[in-house]
Amino acid sequence: MAEFGFEIEDIARLIALTETHDLAELELEDGDTKVVIRGSSYRHKNSGPTHLIAAATDHPMKAIAPPPGRPSSNGARAIAEPPSNRIALTSPMVGVFYRAPGPDSPNFVVVGDQVEIGQTVGMIEAMKVFSEIPSEFAGKVIELPAQNNQLVRTGEPLIYLTPN
């Protein structure tokens, strides 16, 4: 769906990039189309929800609602924020995520496991190089949204923990 000049998946990735790097604003232009994404740091400074605006020179400004979340005061939907008792361990790079060191090996972690800071929770293969993914937080594994042998992108959640 490129009715605004950009694919929805591209816009979702830009929103994730903005949130991951705590950018106040990200602005892109492609021909006659301009996309402005205001991230959480903009929101905190200006007390408004994260939002996205796309405009083309032959169309009036149109607001595009981000992925489903809670409605804001102006009717647009804001990105749902994870519960405060839930920590996302996210992918540091683009690559293929693996839950175990080998096909016949047990998973690094499963739901219910306690994870310590620095503990390996998975591996990502990028350009034939395998990188171990250490946990940045300590906590209990409550969800594993990234599937084994799945392509993941930078900032995409791999594991959710509840803090210790």
C-alpha positions as CSV (number, residue, x, y, z in Angstrom):
1,M,0.0,0.0,0.0
2,A,2.0,2.9,-1.3
3,E,-0.8,5.4,-1.5
4,F,1.3,7.9,0.5
5,G,4.5,7.1,-1.5
6,F,5.9,4.8,1.2
7,E,5.1,1.2,2.1
8,I,3.5,0.7,5.5
9,E,6.2,-1.7,6.5
10,D,8.8,1.0,5.7
11,I,6.9,3.5,7.8
12,A,6.7,1.0,10.7
13,R,10.4,0.4,10.5
14,L,11.0,4.2,10.6
15,I,8.8,4.5,13.6
16,A,10.7,1.7,15.3
17,L,14.0,3.4,14.4
18,T,12.8,6.7,15.8
19,E,11.7,5.0,19.1
20,T,14.8,2.8,19.4
21,H,17.2,5.7,19.0
22,D,15.0,8.1,21.0
23,L,14.9,10.6,18.1
24,A,12.8,13.7,18.6
25,E,12.0,13.8,14.9
26,L,12.8,12.0,11.7
27,E,12.0,13.6,8.3
28,L,12.3,11.9,4.9
29,E,11.5,13.2,1.4
30,D,11.1,11.1,-1.7
31,G,10.1,13.1,-4.7
32,D,6.8,14.9,-3.9
33,T,6.2,12.9,-0.7
34,K,7.5,13.9,2.7
35,V,7.2,11.9,5.9
36,V,7.8,13.3,9.4
37,I,7.9,11.0,12.4
38,R,8.0,12.5,15.8
39,G,9.3,10.1,18.4
40,S,9.0,9.6,22.2
41,S,11.6,12.3,23.0
42,Y,9.5,14.8,21.1
43,R,6.4,13.5,22.8
44,H,8.0,13.9,26.3
45,K,9.1,17.4,25.6
46,N,5.7,18.4,24.0
47,S,3.3,16.1,26.0
48,G,1.7,14.8,22.8
49,P,1.5,11.3,21.3
50,T,3.9,9.9,18.8
51,H,2.5,10.6,15.4
52,L,3.3,10.6,11.7
53,I,2.4,13.0,9.0
54,A,2.8,12.3,5.3
55,A,2.3,14.9,2.6
56,A,2.5,15.1,-1.1
57,T,2.5,18.4,-3.0
58,D,-0.7,17.5,-4.9
59,H,-2.5,16.3,-1.7
60,P,-3.4,18.1,1.5
61,M,-1.5,17.0,4.7
62,K,-2.8,13.7,5.9
63,A,-2.2,12.2,9.3
64,I,-1.4,8.5,9.3
65,A,-2.1,6.6,12.5
66,P,0.7,4.5,13.8
67,P,0.1,0.8,14.6
68,P,-2.8,0.0,16.9
69,G,-2.5,1.5,20.4
70,R,-4.4,3.8,22.7
71,P,-6.4,6.6,21.1
72,S,-5.1,10.1,21.7
73,S,-7.1,13.2,22.3
74,N,-7.2,14.1,18.6
75,G,-8.6,10.7,17.5
76,A,-5.3,9.4,16.1
77,R,-3.9,6.2,17.7
78,A,-0.6,6.3,19.6
79,I,1.8,3.5,19.8
80,A,1.0,1.2,22.6
81,E,3.7,1.3,25.2
82,P,4.7,-2.0,26.9
83,P,3.6,-2.4,30.5
84,S,6.2,-1.0,32.9
85,N,6.8,-4.4,34.4
86,R,8.0,-5.8,31.0
87,I,11.4,-5.3,29.5
88,A,12.2,-6.0,25.8
89,L,15.5,-7.4,24.8
90,T,15.9,-6.1,21.2
91,S,18.0,-7.1,18.3
92,P,21.1,-5.0,18.0
93,M,21.4,-5.8,14.2
94,V,19.6,-7.2,11.1
95,G,20.1,-10.9,10.7
96,V,18.7,-14.4,11.3
97,F,17.9,-15.0,15.0
98,Y,18.6,-18.4,16.5
99,R,17.3,-19.5,19.9
100,A,19.9,-22.3,20.3
101,P,23.7,-22.6,19.4
102,G,22.9,-25.6,17.1
103,P,20.1,-27.6,15.6
104,D,20.4,-30.4,18.2
105,S,21.2,-28.1,21.2
106,P,18.8,-26.8,23.8
107,N,17.6,-23.2,23.6
108,F,19.6,-20.6,25.3
109,V,16.5,-19.5,27.3
110,V,12.8,-20.6,27.5
111,V,9.8,-19.0,29.1
112,G,10.2,-19.1,32.9
113,D,14.0,-19.0,32.9
114,Q,15.8,-16.5,35.0
115,V,18.3,-14.4,33.0
116,E,21.3,-12.6,34.3
117,I,23.0,-9.5,32.8
118,G,25.5,-10.7,30.2
119,Q,23.9,-14.1,29.8
120,T,23.6,-15.3,26.2
121,V,19.9,-15.4,25.2
122,G,20.3,-16.1,21.5
123,M,22.5,-15.7,18.4
124,I,22.1,-13.6,15.2
125,E,23.7,-14.6,11.9
126,A,24.6,-11.7,9.7
127,M,26.7,-12.2,6.5
128,K,27.7,-15.7,7.7
129,V,29.0,-14.4,11.0
130,F,27.3,-15.6,14.2
131,S,27.1,-13.1,17.1
132,E,26.0,-14.1,20.6
133,I,23.3,-11.8,22.0
134,P,23.9,-11.1,25.7
135,S,21.1,-9.9,28.0
136,E,21.3,-6.2,29.0
137,F,18.9,-6.9,31.9
138,A,18.3,-9.4,34.6
139,G,14.8,-10.9,34.9
140,K,12.4,-13.7,34.2
141,V,11.6,-14.7,30.6
142,I,7.9,-14.1,30.0
143,E,7.7,-14.2,26.2
144,L,9.7,-15.1,23.1
145,P,8.3,-13.1,20.2
146,A,11.2,-13.9,17.8
147,Q,11.0,-17.4,16.3
148,N,14.0,-19.6,15.7
149,N,15.5,-19.1,12.2
150,Q,13.6,-15.8,11.8
151,L,14.9,-12.7,10.1
152,V,15.0,-9.9,12.7
153,R,15.7,-6.2,12.3
154,T,17.5,-3.7,14.5
155,G,15.3,-2.8,17.5
156,E,12.9,-5.7,17.0
157,P,12.0,-7.5,20.3
158,L,13.6,-10.9,20.7
159,I,12.6,-11.6,24.3
160,Y,10.5,-10.0,27.0
161,L,11.5,-10.1,30.7
162,T,10.0,-9.1,33.9
163,P,12.7,-7.4,36.0
164,N,14.0,-9.1,39.2
